[in-house]
């Protein structure tokens, strides 16, 4: 949703993405990539230095510009700072939380005019309506599909605050966790124990907080005729009083059923047994079951890797349909980055996965988000899959020629193989001339050397120091990725 940002902020964010993905970038390259004059980019850099502190943007007449950061800075930090600094996103948040009842008060808080707010809302609504809701300035509410509003705002809170502790007080977190546990127990009633890991707990906190505010302030979006489920927490008077004290919303049966429905949906399958009963009467469910089961079995066979979490992964993939109700990110698509990293490291296998997952979720309007989410589920819940991929990665045959003895080159060969996990098969060469090198090198995919004068047509030459450092291995990996990307 970068389009929600102003044109200047969007350009600045794209400049930061360019710098985050590269080392040095020349001004001419940046200008061409962003379709912006160099003078404009230099003005952007001055503004970005203030926004991104303590990170800085270094410049060099020879190399261009690059992002200089400390160890605690990452791409997530960049997106977080842009969301926090965006007037457009602040406006959406303040209207959703109903911080102001009139447009005049909202304009005063944002230090902009009423006419500017109206222009922003007119532009932003064109984008939000695709997501299933819009901003209504007369009612000072987000109006539309409750699923879509909650989905969008949950991901917004997650990207802005990262962890729920940054948004909520300790007392609010305690009572939210009690409610969250009730929701999970209702979703999976036959589970002997409930492992609310950090990821699920953090998501539950943001989602529940979002639904609370939807019910409090967005009367246009209330749900009716929800399936009724039983929640023991309603018998806990202290918990009900504490919930109301913290959020000024009754912890009623209707509200709890809304929490459950918006988080898990009434079509959520609680176990494999439930699915197996369903497929006896529902053909679509049967076809989906068959495709997911076949996919997991094919991965096991292809990778020679038994899936210890087969049932858990199966259920997560099966339930994706009723848990994803729109985009899975606002600015930072972490799942897509995860997939790109795997593709760069392990070649064609993730592409085959995408095709199989497209066949499973082909009819869902949010299939693009679901496929990225599914791949994340597969790799993060099947740890041995990454190990097996390590063994199956293709090898690049390299010859080594350093201005050192053969024993030292043998040591370097072993070191490169070790640190790059066998992606390079290195052979030290014993040649007496560049002419002889040209003949010998023709049998290899690349040359690794510390001699900058070496150059042979059609064979990549990678120059690294006699004692390779971290940048040397990064350079080798870039050549490796580029080599197999063009195959």
Helices and strands as residue ranges (DSSP letters): G 2-4, H 7-20, H 27-34, H 38-52, E 56-60, E 64-68, H 75-85, H 87-96, H 103-110, H 114-131, E 133-136, E 141-144, H 146-161, G 164-166, H 170-187, H 198-217, G 219-221, G 232-235, H 237-247, H 253-264, H 272-278, H 283-303, H 310-318, G 319-322, H 334-346, H 349-360, H 367-381, H 383-392, E 396-401, H 406-419, E 424-428, H 434-441, E 446-449, E 460-463, H 470-485
